[in-house]
Amino acid sequence: WEWWYSIPALDKAEKTVKIPKEQMVVGVVVLMVVFIFAGVGAGVLCSMVGFVYPAFKSFEAIETKNRGDDVQWLPYWVVL
């Protein structure tokens, strides 16, 4: 769970607002959950799950030498 330590934007935000990174990440996650339950942002979440994540995994699959992830992620775009 320490992935946020390698994000430079969080370092800059932490220094600017003087709130620990951990609290900022938890706050953003809580806000996202509240917005989703309130019906605001459902379209954004749907786009993230249906397009952005598969796009990221597809580019990642292309960059690796492993053929297994190519077979898993690249046909997604043909079916879509």
SVG drawing of the C-alpha trace seen along z (x, -y; Angstrom):
<svg xmlns="http://www.w3.org/2000/svg" viewBox="-28 -25 38 42">
<polyline fill="none" stroke="black" stroke-width="0.4" points="0.0,0.0 3.0,-2.3 2.6,-3.0 1.8,-6.7 5.3,-7.3 6.5,-7.2 4.1,-9.7 5.7,-13.2 2.4,-15.0 1.5,-13.7 4.8,-14.9 4.1,-18.4 0.6,-18.4 1.7,-17.2 4.2,-20.1 1.7,-22.6 -1.3,-21.8 0.7,-20.2 -1.6,-17.1 0.0,-13.7 -0.2,-11.7 -2.0,-8.9 -4.8,-11.2 -5.1,-12.7 -5.4,-9.3 -8.0,-8.1 -9.9,-11.4 -10.0,-11.0 -11.2,-7.4 -13.9,-8.3 -15.1,-11.2 -15.2,-8.8 -17.3,-6.3 -19.7,-9.0 -20.1,-10.4 -20.7,-6.9 -23.3,-6.1 -25.0,-9.5 -25.2,-8.7 -22.6,-11.3 -19.7,-10.0 -21.1,-6.6 -20.4,-7.4 -16.7,-8.2 -16.4,-5.0 -17.9,-3.0 -15.5,-4.7 -12.5,-3.9 -13.4,-0.3 -14.5,0.2 -11.8,-1.8 -9.0,-3.3 -8.0,-0.1 -8.1,2.2 -6.1,-0.4 -3.5,-0.6 -3.2,3.2 -3.1,3.5 -0.2,1.0 1.5,2.9 1.0,6.2 2.5,4.8 5.6,3.7 6.3,7.1 7.8,10.1 5.2,12.4 2.7,13.6 0.2,14.7 -0.9,11.1 -1.1,10.3 -3.6,13.1 -5.6,11.9 -5.8,8.1 -5.5,7.4 -8.6,9.4 -10.6,7.0 -10.5,4.3 -11.7,6.7 -14.7,7.7 -15.4,4.2"/>
</svg>
